[in-house]
Amino acid sequence: MANNENERCDQAKWTENIEIRTATPYDIVYIDRLQHEAFPGDVLLMSRDEMISRIRGAKKGEILVASGDNKVVAYCVLTDRPFRPWTGWDFLAVSPTHWRLGIATKLTEEVCRCATRPFIRGFVRSKNKGALSHYKKIGFFQTGRKRKFYSDGDDAIVLLKPLLGYWHSFFRRGY
């Protein structure tokens, strides 16, 4: 029992020290490894050139990473496409060795803070019950389903979250 408590304390300390930041070119190797680990065989994965383009700002979108002890353990890609009322998260992945430490929650909070549109939208595999439960708890709701969206035939659940902070700042500006 004491060993489990010590392990939980170590995990809590590690999570407290997690930093959420914009990715740099030095993170590309870690992001690439993590995306292949999290989404094996996904034809929609970013190439390293696309990552560099996003990081340098040539392509619309931002990559956020969660890091601790000089190690990237999670990432998320934000995209603002023209004529859409939402900021999209195209990928959000946490290394399996760091699951259940609150990293996805911290990263999602930062994603919502960085969003430039009144909603945040993303897709989650229908089989990923843990992620679906997590997003529901933090205010996302299902708005649709894309049948056989993934290469293995799994459906994508379309999730949306209204960003209240956006609306508060919108009305303060006097619109």
C-alpha positions in Angstrom: 0.0 0.0 0.0 2.8 2.4 0.9 4.5 1.7 -2.4 1.3 2.7 -4.3 1.0 5.9 -2.3 4.6 6.8 -3.1 4.0 6.1 -6.7 0.9 8.4 -6.7 2.9 11.2 -5.0 5.7 10.8 -7.6 3.1 11.0 -10.4 1.4 14.0 -8.8 4.8 15.9 -8.5 5.6 15.0 -12.1 2.2 16.3 -13.3 2.6 19.6 -11.3 5.9 20.2 -13.2 4.3 19.6 -16.6 4.7 22.5 -19.0 2.2 23.2 -21.8 3.9 25.2 -24.6 4.0 25.8 -28.3 6.1 23.2 -30.1 9.6 24.1 -31.4 11.5 22.4 -34.2 13.4 20.4 -31.6 10.1 18.7 -30.6 9.4 17.2 -34.1 11.2 13.9 -33.4 9.2 13.4 -30.3 5.9 14.4 -31.8 6.5 12.2 -34.8 7.3 9.2 -32.5 4.3 9.9 -30.3 1.8 10.3 -33.2 2.9 6.9 -34.7 2.6 5.3 -31.3 -0.9 6.8 -30.6 -2.3 6.5 -34.1 -0.7 3.5 -35.8 -1.5 3.2 -39.5 -3.5 6.5 -39.6 -3.2 7.9 -43.1 -4.0 11.4 -41.8 -0.8 11.7 -39.7 1.3 14.8 -40.3 4.6 14.5 -42.1 7.7 16.1 -40.6 7.6 18.7 -43.3 4.0 19.6 -42.3 5.0 19.8 -38.7 7.9 22.2 -39.6 5.5 24.3 -41.7 3.0 24.5 -38.8 5.7 25.4 -36.2 7.1 28.1 -38.4 3.7 29.5 -39.1 3.6 28.9 -42.8 0.6 26.7 -42.5 -2.4 27.8 -40.4 -2.3 25.9 -37.1 -0.5 25.5 -33.9 1.1 22.5 -32.2 1.0 22.5 -28.4 3.1 20.0 -26.4 3.1 18.9 -22.8 6.6 18.3 -21.6 8.4 17.6 -18.3 11.9 16.6 -17.5 12.9 17.7 -21.0 10.6 15.1 -22.5 7.5 15.6 -24.7 4.8 13.3 -23.5 1.7 14.7 -25.3 0.8 17.0 -28.1 -2.2 18.5 -29.8 -2.7 20.2 -33.2 -5.0 23.2 -33.4 -6.4 24.4 -36.8 -8.5 27.3 -37.8 -9.9 26.6 -41.2 -11.7 29.4 -43.2 -15.5 29.9 -42.7 -15.8 27.6 -39.7 -17.0 28.8 -36.3 -14.7 26.4 -34.5 -11.0 25.8 -33.8 -10.3 22.2 -34.6 -8.1 19.9 -32.7 -6.8 17.5 -35.3 -4.8 15.2 -33.0 -4.5 15.0 -29.2 -2.3 12.2 -27.9 -0.6 11.4 -24.6 2.1 8.8 -24.3 0.6 5.6 -22.9 3.3 5.7 -20.2 1.8 8.9 -19.0 -1.9 8.1 -19.1 -4.2 8.9 -16.2 -1.9 11.6 -14.8 -4.1 14.5 -15.7 -1.9 15.5 -18.7 -4.8 15.3 -21.2 -6.9 17.5 -19.0 -4.1 20.2 -18.7 -3.5 20.0 -22.4 -7.2 20.3 -23.2 -7.5 23.3 -20.9 -4.7 25.0 -22.8 -6.2 24.1 -26.1 -9.5 25.8 -25.1 -7.6 28.8 -23.8 -5.7 29.1 -27.1 -8.7 28.6 -29.4 -9.5 31.7 -31.5 -13.1 30.7 -32.3 -16.2 30.4 -30.2 -16.1 26.6 -30.2 -13.5 23.8 -30.1 -14.2 20.7 -32.2 -12.5 17.4 -32.5 -12.9 13.7 -33.4 -12.5 10.7 -31.0 -12.6 7.1 -32.0 -15.9 5.5 -31.0 -14.0 2.7 -29.3 -12.0 5.1 -27.1 -14.4 5.1 -24.1 -11.9 6.6 -21.8 -11.4 9.7 -24.0 -15.1 10.0 -24.6 -15.8 10.0 -20.9 -13.0 12.5 -20.3 -14.3 15.0 -22.8 -17.9 14.7 -21.6 -16.7 15.5 -18.1 -15.0 18.7 -19.2 -18.0 20.1 -21.2 -17.8 18.5 -24.7 -20.9 17.0 -26.3 -21.4 14.8 -29.3 -22.6 16.6 -32.4 -22.2 13.9 -35.0 -20.6 10.6 -36.1 -18.4 10.0 -39.1 -19.0 6.3 -40.1 -15.9 4.3 -40.9 -13.7 7.4 -40.6 -10.6 5.6 -39.5 -8.6 3.1 -41.7 -9.5 0.2 -39.4 -13.3 1.0 -40.0 -13.9 2.6 -36.6 -16.3 5.5 -36.5 -15.2 9.0 -35.4 -17.4 10.7 -32.8 -17.6 14.5 -33.5 -17.3 16.5 -30.2 -17.9 20.2 -29.7 -17.4 22.5 -26.8 -18.7 26.1 -26.6 -16.0 28.4 -25.2 -17.6 30.7 -22.7 -14.5 32.9 -22.4 -14.8 33.7 -26.1 -18.3 34.9 -25.7 -17.5 37.0 -22.6 -14.7 38.8 -24.4 -16.9 39.2 -27.5 -19.6 41.0 -25.5 -17.1 43.1 -23.5 -15.8 44.5 -26.8 -19.3 45.8 -27.5 -20.4 43.8 -30.5 
